[in-house]
Amino acid sequence: MVIAAMLDFLTFALCAPYSETTDGTQFDMLLEMVAANGRIVFKLFQHPSMAIVKGAGLVMKAIIEVSLYTFAHN
């Protein structure tokens, strides 16, 4: 239940369209912290609850999309 709540928080803070209301500084800081612990997020793909797997997938998608956008514009 704690994992689901944390993934919900990350989804609403990092994933589109919800992330549009997240402050840019907080978004960047939170994204860096999640990306630094990516291995933990990958482990959630093996969780028996599909809600946890979906939440982990949305968070990983947000990390990939932002990194691709940043890489393409530099």
Secondary structure as GFF3:
##gff-version 3
##sequence-region A 1 74
A	DSSP	alpha_helix	2	14	.	.	.	ID=ss1
A	DSSP	three_ten_helix	18	21	.	.	.	ID=ss2
A	DSSP	alpha_helix	24	36	.	.	.	ID=ss3
A	DSSP	alpha_helix	38	43	.	.	.	ID=ss4
A	DSSP	three_ten_helix	44	46	.	.	.	ID=ss5
A	DSSP	alpha_helix	50	72	.	.	.	ID=ss6
###
